[in-house]
Amino acid sequence: MAEVFITRLASALPNAPVDNDDIEAVLGQVGDRPSRARALVLRNNGIRRRHYAIDPATGTLTHTNAQLTAEAVRGLVGDDFALDDIDVLACGTSSPDQLMPNHAVMVHGELGQRSCEVVSTSGICVSGVMSLKYADLAIRAGQASTAVATGSELASSFMRAGNFAAENAARVAALEKRPALAFEKDFLRWMLSDGAAAALLRDRPNPAGLSLQIEWIDQFSFANELQPCMYAGADKDATGRLVGWREFASAQEIAERSVMSVKQDVRLLEDGIRYSARAGFEAMIARRGIAADSVDWYLPHYSSAHFRQVMFEVMPEHWRIPQSRWFTNLSERGNVGSASMYLMIEELLASGRLTPGQRLLCFVPESGRFSIAFVCLRVVGAGA
């Protein structure tokens, strides 16, 4: 089988970064006074800046998800790569612009390059990992020599003020006592943001500079044991069953119950993440036999600084990577879902801190129905 290398990464973060004090001016104010929950959520999530595809003057979207993704892909173009070189385009997102057609064909349409194989991977944060895996396997199998994988989100399309009801004092008081409530619908608007990133995969390393050889990609679903936790286009009934939007009687009922909004069941969140992440680590270690001290850089995706210590604790006690070897850019890039892993790899690769032979391990949990993904990369030098 062919070896596979990430030879370049690029990103597209819309508009100027938005500081914490300016979020409400961009997303819009809900009710007749500024949010009291905002400061509490931001204190716990550790995010200082993020990007929104919103015009703050009008509140309208400035980009579609497909446009953002295409912009990231164009950022890969250079002397040794043109868009027409793409054999496979694999795009992951949790926030496509429409239900049909799929996200990847819309990105292909924006790019306008020659005909190629396209695929969309659906899901939430792990969708970006699975687009990378599809591109990786296409090259390994000899079906392609050049592939592009993407992760992208347009979360602000769900987060504008019109989609939310005004806070009440009881809800804010409950949030102060229980920070995990920040992951419910009414408070998610302070946590999610927009952006896209793309990786260029080839069957050979860069002739100059560093590349990242893909050693392996693993994903484990625990939907056989755990219930849905994060969802959109659905709601839970009194028994806890997830009811899809087409089961509702009318468009009015769908609107009244905010069925199309993004929600999380915080009753399941922390225990579900702890269980699935711990089980995911155990499965990965058993399959790959990797030692913790062989990992030079650990890139964990977590949605909030609230979960950083949890991400450490879920590693088996005999297999823990010290936080001195962690790399994350959550505070400056925000939580960009399926794009977050790409954004971390891109920034670390450009930092000058990587040297040939080093190993990177990316960890991406997803609370949709609890999936865990790992990406193992090796830094290689020119023409390795």
Buried (B, 14 or more C-beta within 10 A) or exposed (E): EBBBBBBBBBBBBBBEBBEBEBBBEBBBEBEEEEBBBBEBBBBBBBBBBBBBBBEBEEBEBBBBBBBBBBBBBBBBBEEEBEBEBBBBBBBBBBBBBEEEEBBBBBBBEBBEBEEBBBBBBBBBBBBBBBBBBBBBBBBBEEEBBBBBBBBBBBBBBBBBBEBBEEBEEEBBEEBEEEBBBBBBBBBBBBBBBBBBBBBBBBBBBBEEEBBBBBBBBBBBBBEEEBBBBBBBBBBBEEEEEBBEBEEBEEEEEBEEEBBBBBBBBBEBBBEBBBBBBBBBBBBBBEEBEBEBEEBBBBBBBBBBBBBBEBBBEBBEEEBBBEEEBBBBBBEEBBBBBBBBBBBBBBBBBEEEEBEEEBBBBBBBBBBBBBBBBBBBBBBBBEEB
